[in-house]
Amino acid sequence: MSYNLLKGKRGIITGALNESSIAWFVAERAVEEGAEIVLTNAPISLRMGKINELAEKLNTIVIPADATSTDDIENLYTKASEHFGGEKIDFILHSIGMSPNVRKGREYNDLNYDFFQKSIDISALSFHKMMQVADKMDVLNEGASIVGLSYIAAQRAYPDYGDMSQAKAVLESIARSFGQKLGEKKGVRVNTISQSPTVTTAGQGITGFDVFVDFADMLSPLGNASALECADYVITLFSDLTRKVTMQNLFHDGGFSTAGISHAMVDRLSK
Ligand SMILES: NC(=O)c1ccc[n+]([C@@H]2O[C@H](COP(=O)([O-])OP(=O)(O)OC[C@H]3O[C@@H](n4cnc5c(N)ncnc54)[C@H](O)[C@@H]3O)[C@@H](O)[C@H]2O)c1
């Protein structure tokens, strides 16, 4: 259902790889809510994924950008501004994560440090870079909203989430520090959403991911939040209904983050 929550707004959506990507749902919902968007992803993901199909469906363009490259980000904003007829940007979704260590199955006590730096650069510093370049180029509208996607492994230890735990902790911290800066300067909001485990390409790269999903679902009184439900939450943060929400890490997880044990787990574990 559409409420026209983003009517007249323009935004950039990163990270839509295929129809299971959280960003894919956000892009579809943003357009449904009346926004104009441009899509972007790393050049290699453009070749592997289905983003062009999404662009066609939503009648928009794809601007390739490796989010670790400030040159690519500059080009992204220049082209996006052209597409928007010189108008500024009202929202940005950062939906980017990748750890070479996790992808190659490296144990936490056997990490490759070049990979570790890549994980942090791709999954966290890219968030800073997108905001720093946006600030320097002055492409953000007054009151714009920037959202990054996080996971509870930033706060708790998970055996196979590897160096992504550190990347998410950095991501959440950047939201606070840059949120303060951009808030004072332009009333811009910056938040992260800590989402339930969700079956996507990035999610499935983690060993034992199906167990993460089942465990979280069993513990959460409302059950796991789906990618579409995550997109709905992102839309509220892009909208004018949340103008004073900033510098937060917002759990969108069916109650998982504050649940101790559930009846379902007691039943499952009872001898
Ligand atoms: N799936 C989950 O369980 C889950 C849970 C909480 C948070 N998240 C986070 O949600 C975000 C989106 O992930 P997803 O689950 O939709 O998976 P996904 O694999 O569909 O999306 C990850 C995206 O990151 C992009 N990317 C990787 N390297 C890049 C680079 N250098 N430059 C630009 N883009 C790059 C990929 O192309 C891909 O589109 C990630 O930050 C992820 O950590 C996912």
Ligand as a Chemical Component Dictionary entry (heavy atoms), coordinates in Angstrom:
data_LIG
# 
_chem_comp.id                   LIG 
_chem_comp.type                 NON-POLYMER 
_chem_comp.pdbx_formal_charge   0 
_chem_comp.three_letter_code    LIG 
# 
loop_
_chem_comp_atom.comp_id 
_chem_comp_atom.atom_id 
_chem_comp_atom.alt_atom_id 
_chem_comp_atom.type_symbol 
_chem_comp_atom.charge 
_chem_comp_atom.model_Cartn_x 
_chem_comp_atom.model_Cartn_y 
_chem_comp_atom.model_Cartn_z 
_chem_comp_atom.pdbx_ordinal 
LIG N1  N1  N 0  21.043 -10.376 5.020  1  
LIG C1  C1  C 0  21.114 -10.220 6.330  2  
LIG O1  O1  O 0  20.908 -11.131 7.110  3  
LIG C2  C2  C 0  21.434 -8.856  6.880  4  
LIG C3  C3  C 0  21.124 -8.577  8.221  5  
LIG C4  C4  C 0  21.449 -7.324  8.735  6  
LIG C5  C5  C 0  22.100 -6.391  7.919  7  
LIG N2  N2  N 1  22.396 -6.707  6.610  8  
LIG C6  C6  C 0  23.105 -5.714  5.797  9  
LIG O2  O2  O 0  22.263 -5.281  4.748  10 
LIG C7  C7  C 0  23.088 -4.753  3.712  11 
LIG C8  C8  C 0  22.630 -5.317  2.385  12 
LIG O3  O3  O 0  22.898 -6.691  2.301  13 
LIG P1  P1  P 0  21.879 -7.780  1.730  14 
LIG O4  O4  O 0  21.631 -8.761  2.811  15 
LIG O5  O5  O -1 20.747 -7.120  1.045  16 
LIG O6  O6  O 0  22.795 -8.564  0.676  17 
LIG P2  P2  P 0  23.203 -8.286  -0.851 18 
LIG O7  O7  O 0  24.317 -9.224  -1.128 19 
LIG O8  O8  O 0  22.013 -8.353  -1.722 20 
LIG O9  O9  O 0  23.758 -6.780  -0.825 21 
LIG C9  C9  C 0  25.081 -6.418  -0.534 22 
LIG C10 C10 C 0  25.467 -5.421  -1.591 23 
LIG O10 O10 O 0  26.758 -4.828  -1.356 24 
LIG C11 C11 C 0  27.249 -4.520  -2.643 25 
LIG N3  N3  N 0  28.678 -4.223  -2.625 26 
LIG C12 C12 C 0  29.703 -5.054  -2.234 27 
LIG N4  N4  N 0  30.883 -4.432  -2.407 28 
LIG C13 C13 C 0  30.617 -3.190  -2.880 29 
LIG C14 C14 C 0  31.419 -2.078  -3.230 30 
LIG N5  N5  N 0  32.760 -2.118  -3.133 31 
LIG N6  N6  N 0  30.818 -0.941  -3.692 32 
LIG C15 C15 C 0  29.465 -0.884  -3.814 33 
LIG N7  N7  N 0  28.640 -1.909  -3.475 34 
LIG C16 C16 C 0  29.216 -3.049  -3.021 35 
LIG C17 C17 C 0  26.941 -5.799  -3.423 36 
LIG O11 O11 O 0  27.093 -5.628  -4.827 37 
LIG C18 C18 C 0  25.524 -6.052  -3.003 38 
LIG O12 O12 O 0  24.606 -5.405  -3.860 39 
LIG C19 C19 C 0  24.533 -5.100  4.075  40 
LIG O13 O13 O 0  25.124 -3.980  4.729  41 
LIG C20 C20 C 0  24.335 -6.229  5.076  42 
LIG O14 O14 O 0  25.433 -6.400  5.943  43 
LIG C21 C21 C 0  22.054 -7.909  6.076  44 
# 
loop_
_chem_comp_bond.comp_id 
_chem_comp_bond.atom_id_1 
_chem_comp_bond.atom_id_2 
_chem_comp_bond.value_order 
_chem_comp_bond.pdbx_ordinal 
LIG N1  C1  SING 1  
LIG C1  O1  DOUB 2  
LIG C1  C2  SING 3  
LIG C2  C3  SING 4  
LIG C2  C21 DOUB 5  
LIG C3  C4  DOUB 6  
LIG C4  C5  SING 7  
LIG C5  N2  DOUB 8  
LIG N2  C6  SING 9  
LIG N2  C21 SING 10 
LIG C6  O2  SING 11 
LIG C6  C20 SING 12 
LIG O2  C7  SING 13 
LIG C7  C8  SING 14 
LIG C7  C19 SING 15 
LIG C8  O3  SING 16 
LIG O3  P1  SING 17 
LIG P1  O4  DOUB 18 
LIG P1  O5  SING 19 
LIG P1  O6  SING 20 
LIG O6  P2  SING 21 
LIG P2  O7  DOUB 22 
LIG P2  O8  SING 23 
LIG P2  O9  SING 24 
LIG O9  C9  SING 25 
LIG C9  C10 SING 26 
LIG C10 O10 SING 27 
LIG C10 C18 SING 28 
LIG O10 C11 SING 29 
LIG C11 N3  SING 30 
LIG C11 C17 SING 31 
LIG N3  C12 SING 32 
LIG N3  C16 SING 33 
LIG C12 N4  DOUB 34 
LIG N4  C13 SING 35 
LIG C13 C14 SING 36 
LIG C13 C16 DOUB 37 
LIG C14 N5  SING 38 
LIG C14 N6  DOUB 39 
LIG N6  C15 SING 40 
LIG C15 N7  DOUB 41 
LIG N7  C16 SING 42 
LIG C17 O11 SING 43 
LIG C17 C18 SING 44 
LIG C18 O12 SING 45 
LIG C19 O13 SING 46 
LIG C19 C20 SING 47 
LIG C20 O14 SING 48 
# 
